[in-house]
């Protein structure tokens, strides 16, 4: 025989109307009624054992309840929000607060509306709860009972199951029940419900603050630790995985709880993080045999989706939700407005989603979704074809507006793109993985990746595209060159060399001499960074000759400039200046690239500093930094800052030197540029040495050496080791 439990654990795919029908049929069975009777108990459910992050909400509710009840004008309160935010836990916590227990004594009651069919079912449940005999007008019997028993606290949990139904008459009946209960002066009524909409006809004392938000980061971590038994003293990688996990689920209480329970069952946080990146919301369940929403986030979200479908015959709310799911940074107003022609009533669709708290409104009025909801919708509800086409057009235009390299307009253009950068990455990645390559997609990926090169270097998009370009050799070669350049920026020299070598091989096979020469130029950059100066010089020279033959004076000049850099690193400063003069000579008459010119000026300033000509060094570095500032070239600005710091050290201005070097170091740490970071640390080591703080100098040199060794920068590593050797053993 089926039990009520078998119906309660329905999956997200079930149709809510069918579930209610089955519940109704079961309710006619005397054995089923017995099961329902067992679920209704006069003793409230226990206080949650783990309860963090709701102190303010708990205090606010209690502070409303006690004064109102004391004055015989009991308050009506609501706890709203999406599924999985802990509404039920908060209501139960209120019931067990010391002042609440003292005030109401045994007159504290809790009933879940989840297994009940309709308003009549709720009435029958209340009748059982208060031991009111069944009758045709059981509601009046309940009211009489409540009015004659003094102060009473009643929690109606999960009212959405009987209230948020497609039948207007059924909704009105339930709202009438609430109004009758709310009119009882001795009854404090607390409801919990999905969404942000309050039942009509009742004055809700906390209407302005009824909706719960996800946990704070601190509360999520406390909850996870209490359940999983983890702590801040755990192994570094595992602790970092916990922090990343709870952040990945947007601190959603149910998701945090289930993840912690999985760790409690001997799952390592690092493995869970790996599973999350592969499966997302599908993994957020603790009982593989159950589909109940308390143990399965997908089932909980599915309830809200079914309520959405049941309450709105239009497909548009779900279609809008599918669009929002592709935009982790939120659907911004400008994009929302561009989508309006593709919907009959987009504003109505937005209101429907807001009413069920499936989306929230961010600080810039963007429409946002919690991460577990977003991933559930991505997997279960694909975007409509015409909406996908509209999104392509919108986001390809945004990508095309991204600045590809520093210029006078870079900062202005970058600000407009930055707000959509995360959305661009996620949406373009979706297109890469689901569609065959085409020119517009290639162009969009290239534009966004070029922008990222100067702001937040990442190979994610291009590596995904690379895996899809078999059979497209021209696109593949271009993609590999760009990937190699990005890895070079990130100091991943082996990966850079592999990508650039692949690009060079393809270009040679295609007979594309220019692309082969450009790949050789970047390979030489890679070798120079690793301290392979002779090999780098040979490649620069060969690439220069090809560029000159092809009449590309700009890139020939770049090769000469790089040869100057090699000479500088070898300590041959006169040769370095000679190469720079040759570079300017070849570059004469070309349209000037201010960033390139500033890099040459930076090198010239560094040469003068090494020669002890501080006034000329200062002049050249100031000119370079001004150029970098004019075009918004942040890495160039901060490299100059680091060089200025070392110049101040040599001038014995230690205070200014330290300030400049620490600022530059912080920037390069934030940007993930380890070679530049290590250079700042090396300069700080020189500063500590000159200050006579030998032990600290050794620590700085060792730290820089570790970074140089990790990334394979042999020339820089050699300099560090020489400084360490020169300092000799130091007493600790």
C-alpha positions as CSV (number, residue, x, y, z in Angstrom):
1,X,0.0,0.0,0.0
2,X,1.2,3.5,-0.8
3,X,1.8,5.8,2.1
4,X,1.7,9.5,2.4
5,X,5.5,9.5,2.6
6,X,5.7,8.0,-0.9
7,X,3.8,11.0,-2.2
8,X,5.6,13.6,-0.1
9,X,9.0,12.6,-1.7
10,X,7.8,13.5,-5.1
11,X,10.4,14.7,-7.6
12,X,10.7,18.1,-9.2
13,X,9.5,16.6,-12.4
14,X,6.1,15.7,-11.0
15,X,3.2,17.9,-11.9
16,X,1.9,19.6,-8.8
17,X,-1.8,19.2,-9.8
18,X,-1.3,15.4,-10.1
19,X,0.4,15.3,-6.7
20,X,-2.5,17.2,-5.1
21,X,-5.0,14.9,-6.8
22,X,-3.1,11.8,-5.4
23,X,-3.0,13.4,-2.0
24,X,-6.7,14.0,-2.1
25,X,-7.4,10.4,-3.0
26,X,-5.2,9.1,-0.3
27,X,-6.9,11.4,2.2
28,X,-10.1,9.5,1.6
29,X,-8.5,6.3,2.9
30,X,-8.8,5.8,6.7
31,X,-5.3,4.4,6.9
32,X,-3.9,7.5,5.2
33,X,-5.8,9.7,7.6
34,X,-4.1,7.8,10.4
35,X,-0.8,8.7,8.8
36,X,-1.7,12.3,8.7
37,X,-2.8,12.2,12.3
38,X,0.6,10.9,13.3
39,X,2.2,13.9,11.6
40,X,0.2,16.4,13.6
41,X,1.5,16.7,17.2
42,X,0.8,19.2,19.9
43,X,4.5,19.3,20.8
44,X,6.4,21.7,18.5
45,X,9.3,20.3,16.5
46,X,12.7,20.7,18.2
47,X,14.9,23.7,17.9
48,X,17.5,23.3,15.1
49,X,20.7,21.9,16.5
50,X,22.8,24.1,14.1
51,X,21.5,27.6,13.8
52,X,23.7,30.4,12.6
53,X,23.3,33.7,10.7
54,X,19.7,34.5,11.7
55,X,20.3,36.2,15.0
56,X,19.0,39.5,13.8
57,X,15.9,38.0,12.1
58,X,15.2,35.9,15.2
59,X,15.5,38.9,17.6
60,X,13.3,41.0,15.3
61,X,10.5,38.4,15.3
62,X,10.7,37.9,19.0
63,X,10.7,41.6,19.7
64,X,7.5,41.9,17.7
65,X,5.7,38.8,19.2
66,X,6.1,39.5,23.0
67,X,4.8,43.2,23.2
68,X,1.9,42.5,20.9
69,X,0.8,39.4,22.7
70,X,1.1,41.0,26.1
71,X,-1.2,43.8,24.9
72,X,-3.8,41.3,23.7
73,X,-3.2,42.5,20.1
74,X,-1.2,39.5,18.9
75,X,1.0,40.0,15.8
76,X,0.8,38.2,12.5
77,X,4.2,37.5,11.1
78,X,5.6,36.0,7.8
79,X,8.8,34.4,6.9
80,X,9.3,34.5,3.1
81,X,11.9,33.5,0.6
82,X,13.0,30.9,-1.9
83,X,13.2,27.2,-1.0
84,X,16.3,26.2,0.9
85,X,16.8,29.5,2.8
86,X,15.9,28.2,6.2
87,X,12.4,29.6,6.7
88,X,11.2,26.6,8.7
89,X,14.3,26.5,10.8
90,X,13.8,30.2,11.7
91,X,10.2,29.6,12.7
92,X,11.1,26.6,14.8
93,X,13.9,28.7,16.5
94,X,11.3,31.3,17.4
95,X,9.2,28.7,19.1
96,X,12.0,27.7,21.4
97,X,13.4,31.1,22.4
98,X,13.4,31.3,26.2
99,X,11.1,34.3,26.3
100,X,8.6,32.7,23.9
101,X,8.5,29.4,25.9
102,X,8.0,31.4,29.1
103,X,5.3,33.6,27.5
104,X,3.2,30.9,25.7
105,X,4.1,27.8,27.7
106,X,2.6,24.7,26.1
107,X,0.4,26.8,23.8
108,X,2.9,26.7,21.0
109,X,1.8,24.8,17.9
110,X,3.3,23.9,14.6
111,X,1.7,22.4,11.5
112,X,3.2,21.8,8.1
113,X,0.8,22.5,5.2
114,X,3.0,20.4,2.8
115,X,1.0,17.1,3.1
116,X,-2.4,18.9,3.2
117,X,-4.6,19.1,0.1
118,X,-6.4,22.4,0.4
119,X,-8.0,24.8,2.9
120,X,-10.3,22.1,4.2
121,X,-7.3,19.9,4.8
122,X,-5.6,22.7,6.8
123,X,-8.8,23.1,8.8
124,X,-8.9,19.4,9.5
125,X,-5.3,19.4,10.6
126,X,-5.9,22.4,12.9
127,X,-8.9,20.6,14.3
128,X,-6.8,17.6,15.1
129,X,-4.0,19.8,16.5
130,X,-6.4,21.6,18.9
131,X,-8.5,18.5,19.6
132,X,-11.6,20.1,18.1
133,X,-14.3,17.6,17.1
134,X,-14.9,17.3,13.3
135,X,-18.0,19.2,12.2
136,X,-19.4,21.0,9.2
137,X,-18.1,24.3,10.6
138,X,-14.8,23.1,12.1
139,X,-13.3,26.5,11.5
140,X,-15.7,28.1,14.0
141,X,-14.9,25.4,16.5
142,X,-11.2,26.2,16.1
143,X,-11.8,29.9,16.5
144,X,-13.9,29.2,19.7
145,X,-11.1,27.0,21.0
146,X,-8.4,29.6,20.4
147,X,-10.4,32.5,21.9
148,X,-11.1,30.5,25.0
149,X,-7.5,29.4,25.7
150,X,-5.6,32.6,26.0
151,X,-2.2,33.3,24.5
152,X,-1.3,30.9,21.6
153,X,1.5,30.8,19.1
154,X,0.7,29.0,15.8
155,X,3.1,28.4,13.0
156,X,1.7,27.4,9.6
157,X,4.6,26.1,7.6
158,X,4.9,25.9,3.8
159,X,1.6,27.5,3.1
160,X,2.5,27.8,-0.6
161,X,1.4,24.2,-1.1
162,X,-2.3,25.2,-0.4
163,X,-2.2,28.9,-1.2
164,X,-0.1,29.3,-4.4
165,X,-2.4,27.2,-6.6
166,X,-3.9,28.0,-10.0
167,X,-7.4,27.9,-8.6
168,X,-8.5,31.5,-7.6
169,X,-11.3,30.2,-5.4
170,X,-8.9,27.9,-3.5
171,X,-6.5,30.8,-2.9
172,X,-9.4,33.0,-1.7
173,X,-10.6,30.3,0.7
174,X,-7.1,30.0,2.2
175,X,-6.7,33.7,2.5
176,X,-10.1,33.8,4.3
177,X,-8.9,31.2,6.7
178,X,-5.9,33.3,7.5
179,X,-8.0,36.4,8.0
180,X,-10.2,34.6,10.4
181,X,-7.2,33.3,12.4
182,X,-5.5,36.8,12.3
183,X,-8.6,38.4,13.8
184,X,-8.1,36.4,17.1
185,X,-6.5,38.8,19.5
186,X,-4.9,36.1,21.6
187,X,-3.4,34.2,18.6
188,X,0.1,35.0,17.4
189,X,0.2,33.6,13.8
190,X,3.5,32.9,11.9
191,X,3.4,31.7,8.4
192,X,6.3,30.5,6.2
193,X,6.0,30.6,2.4
194,X,8.0,30.5,-0.8
195,X,8.3,33.8,-2.7
196,X,8.0,37.4,-1.6
197,X,4.2,37.9,-1.8
198,X,2.2,38.1,1.3
199,X,-1.4,36.7,1.6
200,X,-4.0,39.4,1.2
201,X,-6.3,40.8,3.9
202,X,-4.0,40.4,6.8
203,X,-1.9,43.1,8.5
204,X,1.6,41.5,8.6
205,X,3.6,43.2,11.4
206,X,7.0,42.5,9.7
207,X,5.9,43.1,6.1
208,X,8.9,45.2,5.3
209,X,11.4,42.6,6.5
210,X,9.7,39.3,5.9
211,X,12.0,38.0,3.1
212,X,15.1,36.0,4.1
213,X,18.4,36.3,2.3
214,X,21.1,33.7,1.9
215,X,23.7,33.2,4.7
216,X,26.5,35.6,5.1
217,X,29.9,34.1,4.3
218,X,30.7,33.8,8.1
219,X,27.4,32.1,8.9
220,X,27.7,29.7,6.0
221,X,31.2,28.7,7.2
222,X,30.0,28.3,10.8
223,X,27.1,26.1,9.7
224,X,29.4,24.0,7.5
225,X,32.0,23.5,10.3
226,X,29.4,22.6,12.9
227,X,27.8,19.9,10.7
228,X,30.9,18.6,9.0
229,X,33.2,18.8,11.9
230,X,35.7,20.9,9.9
231,X,37.6,23.8,11.3
232,X,40.0,26.6,10.3
233,X,42.9,24.4,11.4
234,X,42.3,21.9,8.6
235,X,44.8,21.3,5.9
236,X,45.2,24.4,3.8
237,X,43.9,22.9,0.5
238,X,40.9,21.4,2.2
239,X,40.0,24.6,4.1
240,X,40.3,26.6,0.9
241,X,38.0,24.0,-0.8
242,X,35.4,24.6,1.9
243,X,35.5,28.3,1.4
244,X,35.3,28.0,-2.4
245,X,32.4,25.5,-2.1
246,X,30.1,27.6,0.1
247,X,30.9,30.6,-2.1
248,X,30.1,28.5,-5.2
249,X,26.5,27.8,-3.9
250,X,26.0,31.5,-3.0
251,X,25.8,30.6,0.7
252,X,22.4,29.1,0.2
253,X,21.6,27.4,3.6
254,X,20.2,24.1,2.3
255,X,23.1,23.7,-0.2
256,X,25.6,24.5,2.6
257,X,23.9,22.0,4.9
258,X,23.9,19.2,2.4
259,X,27.5,19.8,1.4
260,X,28.5,19.6,5.0
261,X,26.5,16.4,5.5
262,X,28.4,14.9,2.5
263,X,31.7,15.8,4.2
264,X,30.4,14.3,7.4
265,X,30.0,11.1,5.4
266,X,33.8,11.0,4.6
267,X,33.7,13.1,1.4
268,X,36.7,15.4,1.2
269,X,35.9,19.1,0.5
270,X,38.4,19.1,-2.4
271,X,36.6,16.2,-4.0
272,X,33.2,17.8,-3.5
273,X,34.5,20.9,-5.1
274,X,35.6,18.9,-8.1
275,X,32.2,17.2,-8.3
276,X,30.5,20.6,-8.1
277,X,32.4,21.9,-11.1
278,X,31.3,18.8,-13.0
279,X,27.7,18.3,-11.8
280,X,26.6,21.5,-10.0
281,X,23.1,21.3,-8.5
282,X,22.6,17.7,-9.3
283,X,25.2,16.7,-6.6
284,X,23.4,18.6,-3.8
285,X,21.6,15.6,-2.3
286,X,22.4,13.4,0.6
287,X,20.0,10.5,0.0
288,X,20.2,9.0,-3.5
289,X,16.9,7.1,-3.0
290,X,15.0,10.2,-1.8
291,X,13.7,13.1,-3.8
292,X,12.4,15.1,-0.9
293,X,13.3,18.8,-0.8
294,X,14.9,18.6,2.6
295,X,17.7,16.3,1.2
296,X,17.8,17.4,-2.4
297,X,18.3,21.0,-3.6
298,X,17.1,20.1,-7.1
299,X,13.8,18.9,-5.7
300,X,13.4,22.0,-3.6
301,X,14.0,24.2,-6.7
302,X,11.7,22.0,-8.7
303,X,8.8,22.9,-6.3
304,X,9.2,26.5,-7.1
305,X,9.4,25.8,-10.8
306,X,6.1,23.8,-10.6
307,X,4.5,26.6,-8.6
308,X,5.6,29.0,-11.3
309,X,4.0,26.8,-14.0
310,X,0.9,26.2,-12.0
311,X,0.4,29.9,-11.3
312,X,1.1,31.3,-14.8
313,X,-0.2,29.7,-18.0
314,X,2.3,31.8,-20.0
315,X,5.6,30.2,-20.9
316,X,7.3,33.6,-20.7
317,X,8.4,33.5,-17.0
318,X,10.2,30.2,-17.4
319,X,11.7,31.5,-20.7
320,X,13.0,34.6,-18.9
321,X,14.4,32.4,-16.1
322,X,16.3,30.4,-18.7
323,X,17.9,33.6,-20.0
324,X,18.8,34.8,-16.5
325,X,20.5,31.4,-15.9
326,X,23.1,32.2,-18.5
327,X,24.0,35.4,-16.8
328,X,25.7,34.9,-13.4
329,X,26.4,38.6,-13.0
330,X,22.7,39.3,-13.5
331,X,20.4,40.4,-16.4
332,X,21.1,44.1,-16.6
333,X,18.4,46.7,-17.4
334,X,20.0,47.6,-20.8
335,X,19.9,44.0,-21.9
336,X,16.4,43.4,-20.4
337,X,15.1,46.3,-22.5
338,X,16.6,44.9,-25.7
339,X,14.8,41.6,-25.0
340,X,11.3,43.2,-24.7
341,X,10.5,43.0,-28.4
342,X,11.0,39.2,-28.2
343,X,8.3,38.8,-25.4
344,X,4.6,39.6,-25.2
345,X,5.0,40.9,-21.6
346,X,8.5,40.7,-20.2
347,X,7.6,42.9,-17.2
348,X,4.8,40.5,-16.2
349,X,7.3,37.6,-16.5
350,X,9.7,39.4,-14.3
351,X,7.0,39.9,-11.7
352,X,6.1,36.3,-11.7
353,X,9.7,35.2,-11.1
354,X,10.1,37.8,-8.3
355,X,6.9,36.7,-6.6
356,X,8.4,33.2,-6.1
357,X,11.8,34.6,-5.3
358,X,13.3,32.7,-8.2
359,X,15.2,35.9,-9.0
360,X,16.2,38.8,-6.9
361,X,17.0,42.4,-7.8
362,X,20.7,43.4,-7.4
363,X,22.1,46.8,-6.5
364,X,22.1,48.0,-10.1
365,X,18.6,46.7,-10.7
366,X,19.9,43.6,-12.4
367,X,18.0,40.4,-12.1
368,X,20.0,37.8,-10.3
369,X,19.7,34.1,-9.4
370,X,21.3,32.0,-6.7
371,X,23.9,29.7,-8.1
372,X,22.1,26.4,-7.3
373,X,19.0,27.7,-9.0
374,X,20.9,29.0,-12.0
375,X,22.6,25.6,-12.6
376,X,19.4,23.7,-12.2
377,X,17.7,25.9,-14.8
378,X,20.6,25.6,-17.1
379,X,20.4,21.8,-17.1
380,X,16.6,21.4,-17.2
381,X,15.3,24.4,-19.2
382,X,17.2,25.4,-22.3
383,X,16.7,28.8,-23.8
384,X,14.1,29.2,-26.6
385,X,15.6,29.4,-30.1
386,X,14.5,32.9,-30.8
387,X,15.7,34.2,-27.4
388,X,19.1,32.5,-28.0
389,X,19.4,34.4,-31.3
390,X,18.6,37.7,-29.6
391,X,21.1,37.0,-26.9
392,X,23.8,36.2,-29.5
393,X,23.2,39.5,-31.2
394,X,23.2,41.5,-27.9
395,X,26.3,39.9,-26.5
396,X,28.3,39.8,-29.7
397,X,27.7,43.6,-29.9
398,X,29.0,44.0,-26.3
399,X,32.0,41.8,-27.1
400,X,32.7,43.9,-30.2
401,X,32.8,47.1,-28.1
402,X,35.6,45.7,-25.8
403,X,38.9,47.5,-26.1
404,X,41.6,45.2,-27.4
405,X,44.6,47.1,-26.2
406,X,45.4,50.1,-24.1
407,X,44.5,53.5,-25.7
408,X,43.1,56.9,-24.7
409,X,39.6,55.5,-24.8
410,X,40.5,52.2,-23.0
411,X,39.2,53.2,-19.5
412,X,35.9,54.4,-20.8
413,X,35.3,51.4,-23.0
414,X,36.5,49.0,-20.4
415,X,34.1,50.3,-17.8
416,X,31.1,49.5,-20.1
417,X,32.4,46.0,-20.8
418,X,33.5,45.2,-17.2
419,X,29.9,45.0,-15.9
420,X,29.2,42.3,-18.5
421,X,32.5,40.5,-18.4
422,X,31.4,37.5,-16.3
423,X,28.2,37.2,-18.4
424,X,30.2,37.3,-21.6
425,X,32.5,34.5,-20.5
426,X,29.7,32.2,-19.4
427,X,27.5,32.9,-22.4
428,X,30.3,32.6,-24.9
429,X,31.4,29.4,-23.3
430,X,27.9,28.0,-23.6
431,X,28.0,28.8,-27.3
432,X,31.4,27.3,-27.8
433,X,30.3,24.0,-26.2
434,X,26.9,23.8,-28.0
435,X,27.5,25.2,-31.5
436,X,29.8,24.5,-34.3
437,X,32.5,27.3,-34.7
438,X,31.6,30.3,-36.9
439,X,33.2,33.6,-37.7
440,X,31.0,35.8,-35.4
441,X,31.6,33.5,-32.5
442,X,35.4,33.5,-33.2
443,X,35.4,37.3,-33.3
444,X,33.5,37.6,-30.0
445,X,35.8,35.2,-28.2
446,X,38.8,37.0,-29.7
447,X,37.5,40.4,-28.6
448,X,36.7,39.4,-25.0
449,X,40.0,37.5,-24.6
450,X,42.0,40.5,-25.9
451,X,40.3,42.7,-23.4
452,X,41.0,40.1,-20.7
453,X,44.7,40.1,-21.6
454,X,45.0,43.7,-20.2
455,X,42.5,43.4,-17.3
456,X,42.2,39.8,-15.9
457,X,44.3,37.3,-18.0
458,X,42.5,34.1,-18.6
459,X,42.7,31.3,-21.2
460,X,39.4,29.7,-20.4
461,X,37.5,30.9,-23.5
462,X,40.3,30.3,-25.9
463,X,41.2,26.9,-24.6
464,X,37.5,25.8,-24.9
465,X,37.5,27.2,-28.4
466,X,40.8,25.5,-29.3
467,X,39.3,22.1,-28.5
468,X,36.5,22.7,-31.1
469,X,38.6,23.9,-34.0
470,X,39.7,20.6,-35.5
471,X,39.3,21.0,-39.3
472,X,39.7,24.8,-39.1
473,X,43.5,25.2,-39.4
474,X,43.5,29.0,-39.9
475,X,41.3,29.6,-36.9
476,X,43.3,27.0,-34.8
477,X,46.6,28.7,-35.6
478,X,45.3,32.1,-34.6
479,X,43.8,30.7,-31.4
480,X,47.0,28.9,-30.4
481,X,49.0,32.1,-30.9
482,X,46.6,34.0,-28.7
483,X,46.6,31.2,-26.1
484,X,50.4,31.2,-26.1
485,X,50.6,34.9,-25.6
486,X,48.1,34.7,-22.7
487,X,50.1,31.9,-21.0
488,X,53.2,34.0,-21.5
489,X,51.5,36.8,-19.6
490,X,50.7,34.3,-16.8
491,X,54.3,33.0,-16.8
492,X,53.1,29.5,-17.8
493,X,56.1,29.0,-20.1
494,X,55.7,25.3,-20.9
495,X,52.1,25.8,-21.8
496,X,52.9,28.9,-23.8
497,X,55.7,27.1,-25.7
498,X,53.4,24.2,-26.6
499,X,50.6,26.5,-27.9
500,X,53.0,28.7,-29.9
501,X,54.9,25.7,-31.3
502,X,51.5,24.2,-32.5
503,X,50.6,27.6,-34.1
504,X,54.0,27.8,-35.8
505,X,53.7,24.3,-37.2
506,X,50.2,25.0,-38.6
507,X,51.3,28.4,-40.1
508,X,54.3,26.8,-41.8
509,X,52.1,24.1,-43.3
510,X,49.7,26.8,-44.6
511,X,52.6,28.8,-46.0
512,X,51.7,31.8,-43.8
513,X,55.2,33.3,-43.2
514,X,53.9,36.3,-41.2
515,X,52.0,34.2,-38.7
516,X,55.0,31.9,-38.4
517,X,57.3,34.9,-37.7
518,X,54.9,36.3,-35.1
519,X,54.8,33.0,-33.4
520,X,58.6,32.9,-33.4
521,X,58.6,36.4,-31.8
522,X,56.4,35.2,-29.0
523,X,58.5,32.0,-28.5
524,X,61.5,34.2,-28.2
525,X,59.7,36.2,-25.5
526,X,59.1,32.9,-23.7
527,X,62.8,32.0,-23.9
528,X,63.9,35.4,-22.7
529,X,61.7,35.2,-19.7
530,X,63.2,31.8,-18.9
531,X,66.7,33.3,-19.1
532,X,67.5,31.5,-22.4
533,X,69.0,34.7,-23.8
534,X,71.1,33.3,-26.7
535,X,68.3,31.2,-28.1
536,X,65.9,34.1,-27.7
537,X,68.2,36.5,-29.6
538,X,68.5,34.0,-32.5
539,X,64.7,33.8,-32.8
540,X,64.3,37.6,-32.6
541,X,66.8,38.1,-35.3
542,X,65.2,35.5,-37.6
543,X,61.7,36.9,-37.0
544,X,63.0,40.5,-37.6
545,X,64.4,39.5,-41.0
546,X,61.1,38.0,-42.1
547,X,59.1,41.0,-41.0
548,X,61.5,43.4,-42.9
549,X,61.1,41.2,-46.0
550,X,57.3,41.4,-45.6
551,X,57.5,45.2,-45.1
552,X,56.1,45.0,-41.6
553,X,58.3,47.6,-40.0
554,X,56.3,47.8,-36.8
555,X,57.0,44.1,-35.8
556,X,60.5,44.3,-37.1
557,X,61.0,47.2,-34.6
558,X,59.5,45.1,-31.8
559,X,62.1,42.4,-32.5
560,X,64.9,45.0,-32.3
561,X,63.4,46.3,-29.0
562,X,63.4,42.8,-27.6
563,X,67.0,42.3,-28.7
564,X,67.7,45.4,-26.6
565,X,66.0,43.8,-23.7
566,X,68.2,40.7,-24.1
567,X,71.3,42.8,-24.1
568,X,70.1,44.6,-21.0
569,X,69.5,41.3,-19.1
570,X,73.1,40.3,-20.1
571,X,74.4,43.6,-18.7
572,X,75.5,44.9,-22.1
573,X,73.9,48.4,-21.7
574,X,75.6,50.0,-24.7
575,X,74.3,47.2,-27.0
576,X,70.9,47.6,-25.4
577,X,70.8,51.3,-26.3
578,X,72.0,50.6,-29.8
579,X,69.2,48.1,-30.4
580,X,66.7,50.7,-29.1
581,X,68.0,53.3,-31.5
582,X,67.7,50.8,-34.3
583,X,64.1,50.0,-33.2
584,X,63.2,53.7,-33.3
585,X,64.8,54.1,-36.7
586,X,62.9,51.1,-38.2
587,X,59.7,52.4,-36.5
588,X,60.1,55.9,-38.0
589,X,57.1,56.9,-40.2
590,X,54.9,54.2,-38.7
591,X,51.7,55.1,-36.8
592,X,52.9,55.3,-33.3
593,X,51.7,52.8,-30.7
594,X,51.9,54.7,-27.5
595,X,52.1,51.5,-25.4
596,X,55.0,50.1,-27.4
597,X,56.9,53.5,-27.3
598,X,56.4,53.6,-23.5
599,X,57.8,50.1,-23.1
600,X,60.9,51.2,-25.0
601,X,61.2,54.3,-22.8
602,X,60.9,52.1,-19.7
603,X,63.8,50.0,-20.9
604,X,65.9,53.1,-21.5
605,X,65.1,54.4,-18.0
606,X,66.2,51.0,-16.6
607,X,69.4,51.2,-18.5
608,X,70.2,54.7,-17.1
609,X,69.4,53.5,-13.6
610,X,71.9,50.6,-14.0
611,X,74.5,53.0,-15.2
612,X,73.9,55.3,-12.2
613,X,72.5,58.2,-14.2
614,X,69.6,58.7,-11.9
615,X,68.4,62.0,-13.4
616,X,68.0,60.5,-16.9
617,X,66.5,57.4,-15.4
618,X,63.9,59.5,-13.6
619,X,63.1,61.5,-16.7
620,X,62.6,58.4,-18.9
621,X,60.6,56.5,-16.4
622,X,58.4,59.5,-15.7
623,X,57.8,59.9,-19.5
624,X,56.9,56.2,-19.8
625,X,54.6,56.2,-16.8
626,X,52.8,59.2,-18.1
627,X,52.2,57.5,-21.4
628,X,51.0,54.3,-19.7
629,X,48.6,56.4,-17.6
630,X,47.3,58.2,-20.7
631,X,46.3,54.9,-22.3
632,X,45.2,53.1,-19.2
633,X,48.0,50.5,-19.4
634,X,47.9,49.3,-15.7
635,X,50.7,46.7,-15.9
636,X,53.0,49.3,-17.5
637,X,52.1,51.9,-14.8
638,X,52.9,49.4,-12.0
639,X,56.1,48.2,-13.6
640,X,57.2,51.8,-13.7
641,X,56.2,52.1,-10.1
642,X,58.4,49.1,-9.2
643,X,61.3,50.6,-11.1
644,X,60.8,54.0,-9.4
645,X,60.8,52.1,-6.0
646,X,64.2,50.6,-6.8
647,X,65.5,53.9,-8.0
648,X,64.4,55.5,-4.7
649,X,66.3,52.7,-2.9
650,X,69.5,53.6,-4.8
651,X,68.9,57.2,-3.9
652,X,68.6,56.1,-0.2
653,X,64.9,57.3,0.0
654,X,63.9,54.1,1.8
655,X,60.4,55.3,2.9
656,X,59.3,56.2,-0.7
657,X,60.9,53.0,-2.1
658,X,59.0,50.8,0.3
659,X,55.7,52.5,-0.4
660,X,56.1,52.2,-4.2
661,X,57.3,48.6,-4.2
662,X,54.5,47.4,-1.9
663,X,51.9,49.1,-4.0
664,X,53.3,47.5,-7.2
665,X,53.5,44.1,-5.6
666,X,49.9,44.2,-4.4
667,X,48.7,44.9,-8.0
668,X,50.7,42.1,-9.5
669,X,49.5,39.7,-6.9
670,X,45.9,40.7,-7.6
671,X,46.4,40.3,-11.4
672,X,48.1,36.9,-11.1
673,X,51.4,38.0,-12.7
674,X,54.0,36.1,-10.7
675,X,57.1,37.3,-12.6
676,X,56.3,41.0,-12.0
677,X,55.4,40.1,-8.4
678,X,58.7,38.4,-7.8
679,X,60.5,41.4,-9.3
680,X,58.9,43.6,-6.7
681,X,59.9,41.1,-3.9
682,X,63.5,41.0,-5.3
683,X,63.6,44.8,-5.1
684,X,62.3,44.8,-1.6
685,X,65.1,42.3,-0.7
686,X,67.6,44.8,-2.1
687,X,65.9,47.5,0.0
688,X,66.1,45.4,3.2
689,X,69.8,44.6,2.4
690,X,70.6,48.3,2.1
691,X,68.7,49.1,5.3
692,X,70.9,46.6,7.1
693,X,67.9,44.3,7.8
694,X,69.8,41.2,6.5
695,X,67.5,38.5,7.8
696,X,64.5,40.1,6.2
697,X,66.4,40.6,3.0
698,X,67.2,36.9,2.9
699,X,63.6,36.0,3.4
700,X,62.6,38.3,0.5
701,X,65.2,36.9,-1.8
702,X,64.2,33.3,-1.0
703,X,60.5,34.1,-1.6
704,X,61.4,35.7,-5.0
705,X,63.6,32.7,-5.8
706,X,60.8,30.3,-5.1
707,X,58.5,32.1,-7.5
708,X,61.2,32.3,-10.2
709,X,62.0,28.6,-9.8
710,X,58.3,27.7,-10.0
711,X,57.7,29.6,-13.2
712,X,61.1,28.7,-14.7
713,X,62.7,32.1,-14.9
714,X,66.3,30.9,-14.7
715,X,68.0,34.3,-15.3
716,X,66.1,36.0,-12.5
717,X,66.6,33.0,-10.2
718,X,70.3,33.2,-10.7
719,X,70.3,36.9,-9.6
720,X,68.3,35.9,-6.4
721,X,70.7,33.1,-5.6
722,X,73.7,35.4,-6.0
723,X,72.2,37.9,-3.6
724,X,71.6,35.1,-1.1
725,X,75.1,33.8,-1.5
726,X,76.6,37.3,-1.0
727,X,74.7,37.8,2.2
728,X,76.1,34.5,3.6
729,X,74.7,32.7,6.6
730,X,72.7,34.8,9.0
731,X,72.0,34.3,12.7
732,X,68.2,33.8,13.3
